[in-house]
Amino acid sequence: MEKATKSFDIPKKLFVQAYELVKTNAGAAGVDRESLEDFEKDLKGNLYKLWNRMSSGSYFPLAVRGVAIPKKSGEKRMLGIPTVGDRICQMVVRLVFEPKVEAVFLSDSYGYRPNKSALDAVGITRQRCWKYDYVLEFDIKGLFDNIPQELLMKAVRRHTEEAWIILYIERWLKAPMQMIDGSKIERIHGTPQGGVISPCLSNLFLHYVFDVWMTRRHGDKPWCRYAVMG
């Protein structure tokens, strides 16, 4: 009876798996100041609430907590820290959505991908350096903060027809950022750096705007893309 009343059929076991992954990654509390330890005080009940809300379509994420961290250049990078509950929900979506896009990502893409690392990217670049007289290196400034959400959602819809995945990714993208003084900033572009789903989404965006473009327009030039958060 319970399953029949739900708008979306999301397996409960995904929430247990997602919680375990979020716990492994640790992380700070969000705007509600609830830590992982606090969440675990009623773990079964809290996971049930998340499943119930996501399955019924009534789940709305809280604002992300804005935290400025220093960069090597002396500038600051703004992170958006979701609550523990929101991180678990994002991980649920990631567990279902990431395999769909991983199947189409290109082999020379190393950013935010399972079983790939910076060392792998350095290794293949080192091999290729012996074959060419030059190397072109560039950095994308403010990638997470400036991704056009409309184009990103177009890419998301291309790889899934699951209404609940599309719905919740849109809600996460639109969730405001709450600053240290309590003020909230509306977010109309980008995906918050610090979100569980953000690395997957940024990689999806770069797949189309760089990886596929390079392959089609400059197929004779080998490339290697790796992205880091920091």
ABEGO torsion letter per residue (X at the ends): XAAAABABBBBAAAAAAAAAAAAAAEEBBBAAGBBAAAAAABAAAAAAAAAAAAAAGABBBBBBBBBBBBBAAGBBBBBBBBBAAAAAAAAAAAAAAAAAAAAABBAABABGBBGBBAAAAAAAAAAAAAABABBBBBBBBGAAAABBAAAAAAAAAAABABAAAAAAAAAAAABBBBBAAGBBBBBABEBBBGBAAAAAAAAAAAAAAAAAAAAAABAABBBBBBBBBX
